[in-house]
């Protein structure tokens, strides 16, 4: 199953809803991965904060926006 939470307007709780939904599914034993396509990298920041607090999220948060991918390892267009 794939679920996408999207809205062009900021501040409508996309990241919060995504993280909570993913946590519930992961805790029910369903394999979950969150792809963070937000230009602000909100889900990735949330995952990093949870890790630093000693309570990591029970699922992976993977970068999926051009800015984060470029920061991690060069030109993302070169990977295509």
MOWOJO-V676930 format. One record per residue. N is the residue number from 0. SS is DSSP state (~ for helix, > for strand, _ for the rest). Layout:
BEGIN
N_SS ; N_SS
END
This chain:
BEGIN
0__ ; 1__ ; 2__ ; 3__ ; 4__ ; 5__ ; 6__ ; 7__ ; 8__ ; 9__ ; 10__ ; 11__ ; 12__ ; 13_~ ; 14_~ ; 15_~ ; 16_~ ; 17_~ ; 18_~ ; 19_~ ; 20_~ ; 21_~ ; 22_~ ; 23_~ ; 24_~ ; 25_~ ; 26_~ ; 27__ ; 28__ ; 29__ ; 30__ ; 31__ ; 32_> ; 33_> ; 34_> ; 35_> ; 36__ ; 37__ ; 38__ ; 39__ ; 40__ ; 41_~ ; 42_~ ; 43_~ ; 44_~ ; 45_~ ; 46_~ ; 47_~ ; 48_~ ; 49_~ ; 50_~ ; 51_~ ; 52__ ; 53__ ; 54__ ; 55__ ; 56__ ; 57__ ; 58__ ; 59_> ; 60_> ; 61_> ; 62_> ; 63__ ; 64__ ; 65_~ ; 66_~ ; 67_~ ; 68_~ ; 69_~ ; 70_~ ; 71_~ ; 72_~ ; 73__ ; 74__ ; 75_~ ; 76_~ ; 77_~ ; 78_~ ; 79__
END
